[in-house]
Amino acid sequence: MPLIPLSDLTPQRREQLRLQAMKICLQRAIEKGIAKSRRELIIREIVPGDESDCTDFVDFDFKTAATTGQEEWTEDSADISAGDLSSVVASGETVNDETLIGIYGFLDLTPAPDLTMIGLYKGSEVKDIWEVEHCYGQEPYGGINVDENGNVRVAIWEPKDPFDIKMNFKSAADKNVVMLGFVVEKLGKRITVPQV
């Protein structure tokens, strides 16, 4: 589906779409039996990084850690083949038990951005492909996935689903592309105090 550039959306509209995405993720988690009610769920930002050396935790591991031991959205130049969709997620990554991941857009913080496409995958299944060059007219660079009625669309991975993100850049250098999305998990998995 098409992405609306972040720069074409007011801050208020971006927040409305973000809240819509949260509701979609929470509802799907309940439908899939991760929890029986909203009170049993935690929703938070996605935390990617270097799973092997991080001091805290990550939701998935990048193929190559741009910074050893860090939890951050940095795609390493070693994982990028200029002009090709390149996986930036470690091979074999799956969504944790009692967890759901939903992605609804992206924000590019790269100093000299040159991203052209993003592919969202569940194993070999293509969940979505975003051509993103139109999202770079003016800052902030990025986009939100919407349908023809202006409602947010969320790509969702359920527990144990294979998880992959591929990106196509014009050059092979370190990048800072943040996927806009959420992790929904059962209370107690990582966060033990209920959200009020």
C-alpha positions as CSV (number, residue, x, y, z in Angstrom):
1,M,0.0,0.0,0.0
2,P,1.1,3.6,-0.5
3,L,3.1,5.5,2.1
4,I,2.2,9.1,2.9
5,P,5.4,11.1,3.4
6,L,5.7,12.3,7.0
7,S,6.3,15.8,5.8
8,D,2.8,15.8,4.2
9,L,1.2,15.0,7.5
10,T,0.6,17.4,10.4
11,P,2.1,16.3,13.8
12,Q,-1.5,15.8,15.0
13,R,-2.3,13.5,12.0
14,R,0.9,11.5,12.6
15,E,-0.2,11.0,16.2
16,Q,-3.7,9.9,15.1
17,L,-2.2,7.3,12.8
18,R,0.2,6.1,15.5
19,L,-2.7,5.6,17.9
20,Q,-4.6,3.7,15.3
21,A,-1.6,1.4,14.8
22,M,-1.4,0.8,18.5
23,K,-5.1,-0.2,18.7
24,I,-4.7,-2.5,15.7
25,C,-1.7,-4.2,17.4
26,L,-3.4,-4.6,20.7
27,Q,-6.6,-6.0,19.2
28,R,-4.6,-8.5,17.1
29,A,-2.8,-9.7,20.2
30,I,-6.1,-10.3,22.0
31,E,-7.5,-12.1,18.9
32,K,-4.4,-14.3,18.8
33,G,-4.7,-15.3,22.4
34,I,-1.5,-13.6,23.7
35,A,-3.7,-12.2,26.4
36,K,-7.4,-12.2,27.3
37,S,-7.7,-8.5,27.9
38,R,-5.8,-5.2,27.4
39,R,-4.9,-5.2,31.1
40,E,-2.7,-8.2,30.5
41,L,-0.7,-6.6,27.7
42,I,2.2,-4.2,27.4
43,I,2.8,-2.1,24.3
44,R,6.1,-0.5,23.6
45,E,8.5,0.6,20.9
46,I,10.5,-2.0,19.0
47,V,14.1,-2.4,20.4
48,P,16.5,-3.8,17.8
49,G,20.2,-4.2,18.2
50,D,23.1,-6.5,19.0
51,E,21.5,-9.5,20.7
52,S,24.8,-11.3,21.3
53,D,26.5,-8.5,23.3
54,C,23.7,-6.2,24.6
55,T,23.5,-5.6,28.3
56,D,19.7,-5.3,28.3
57,F,17.6,-7.0,25.6
58,V,16.6,-6.6,22.0
59,D,13.5,-7.8,20.1
60,F,15.5,-8.9,17.1
61,D,19.2,-9.0,16.1
62,F,20.6,-7.0,13.2
63,K,22.6,-9.1,10.7
64,T,25.8,-7.1,11.7
65,A,26.0,-4.9,14.8
66,A,26.9,-1.4,13.7
67,T,27.8,-0.8,17.4
68,T,28.6,-3.9,19.5
69,G,26.3,-4.3,22.4
70,Q,24.0,-1.5,21.5
71,E,20.2,-1.4,21.2
72,E,19.7,1.0,18.3
73,W,18.3,1.4,14.8
74,T,21.5,1.4,12.8
75,E,21.9,-0.7,9.6
76,D,25.5,-1.7,9.1
77,S,27.3,-1.1,5.7
78,A,28.4,-4.7,5.7
79,D,24.8,-5.8,5.3
80,I,24.0,-3.5,2.4
81,S,24.4,-4.3,-1.3
82,A,23.9,-1.0,-3.1
83,G,21.0,-1.2,-5.5
84,D,19.6,-4.5,-4.1
85,L,17.1,-5.3,-1.4
86,S,19.4,-6.5,1.4
87,S,18.3,-8.1,4.6
88,V,19.3,-6.1,7.7
89,V,18.0,-8.6,10.2
90,A,20.0,-11.7,11.4
91,S,19.1,-14.9,9.6
92,G,16.6,-17.1,11.4
93,E,15.1,-14.3,13.6
94,T,11.6,-15.1,14.8
95,V,9.1,-13.3,17.0
96,N,9.2,-14.3,20.6
97,D,6.5,-16.3,22.4
98,E,3.5,-14.3,23.6
99,T,4.7,-11.4,21.5
100,L,3.5,-9.6,18.4
101,I,5.4,-7.0,16.3
102,G,3.6,-4.5,14.1
103,I,5.2,-2.0,11.7
104,Y,3.3,0.9,10.1
105,G,6.0,3.2,8.6
106,F,9.6,4.4,8.8
107,L,11.7,7.4,9.7
108,D,15.1,8.0,8.1
109,L,17.7,9.7,10.3
110,T,20.6,9.0,8.0
111,P,22.7,12.2,7.4
112,A,22.7,11.7,3.6
113,P,19.7,9.4,3.0
114,D,19.5,7.3,-0.1
115,L,16.9,4.6,0.7
116,T,14.7,3.6,-2.3
117,M,12.7,0.6,-1.0
118,I,11.8,-1.4,2.1
119,G,10.6,-5.0,2.1
120,L,8.8,-6.6,5.0
121,Y,9.0,-10.4,5.1
122,K,7.6,-13.3,7.1
123,G,10.1,-15.9,6.0
124,S,9.8,-16.0,2.2
125,E,6.3,-14.5,2.3
126,V,6.3,-10.8,1.4
127,K,4.1,-8.9,3.8
128,D,4.6,-5.5,2.0
129,I,7.0,-3.6,-0.3
130,W,7.3,0.1,0.1
131,E,8.9,2.3,-2.7
132,V,10.0,5.2,-0.6
133,E,11.7,7.8,-2.7
134,H,8.7,10.1,-2.7
135,C,9.1,10.4,1.1
136,Y,12.3,12.5,0.8
137,G,10.9,15.8,-0.5
138,Q,11.4,17.6,2.8
139,E,12.1,16.7,6.4
140,P,11.2,14.7,8.4
141,Y,12.1,12.0,5.9
142,G,9.9,8.9,6.2
143,G,6.4,7.7,5.7
144,I,3.3,6.0,7.1
145,N,1.5,3.2,5.4
146,V,-2.2,4.1,4.8
147,D,-5.1,2.7,2.8
148,E,-7.3,4.4,0.3
149,N,-9.5,5.8,3.2
150,G,-6.6,7.3,5.1
151,N,-6.5,4.6,7.8
152,V,-3.2,3.2,8.9
153,R,-2.1,-0.2,7.7
154,V,0.1,-2.3,9.9
155,A,2.2,-5.3,8.9
156,I,1.9,-7.8,11.8
157,W,4.1,-10.7,12.8
158,E,2.7,-13.1,15.4
159,P,4.5,-15.4,17.9
160,K,7.1,-17.6,16.3
161,D,6.7,-15.9,12.9
162,P,10.0,-15.6,10.9
163,F,10.9,-11.9,10.8
164,D,12.9,-10.0,8.2
165,I,13.3,-6.5,6.9
166,K,15.1,-5.8,3.7
167,M,16.2,-2.4,2.5
168,N,17.5,-1.0,-0.8
169,F,20.0,1.8,-0.7
170,K,21.9,3.6,-3.4
171,S,25.2,3.3,-1.5
172,A,26.6,0.8,1.0
173,A,27.3,2.8,4.1
174,D,25.9,2.8,7.7
175,K,22.3,4.0,7.8
176,N,19.9,5.0,10.5
177,V,16.4,4.0,9.3
178,V,13.9,3.5,12.2
179,M,10.9,1.3,11.6
180,L,7.8,2.9,13.1
181,G,6.0,0.2,15.0
182,F,5.3,-1.6,18.3
183,V,5.9,-4.7,20.3
184,V,2.9,-6.1,22.1
185,E,3.6,-8.7,24.8
186,K,2.1,-10.3,27.8
187,L,2.6,-8.4,31.0
188,G,5.5,-9.9,32.9
189,K,7.5,-11.0,29.9
190,R,9.8,-7.9,30.1
191,I,7.8,-5.3,31.8
192,T,6.3,-6.5,35.1
193,V,4.3,-3.5,36.3
194,P,0.9,-2.9,34.6
195,Q,0.5,0.3,32.5
196,V,-2.1,2.6,34.0
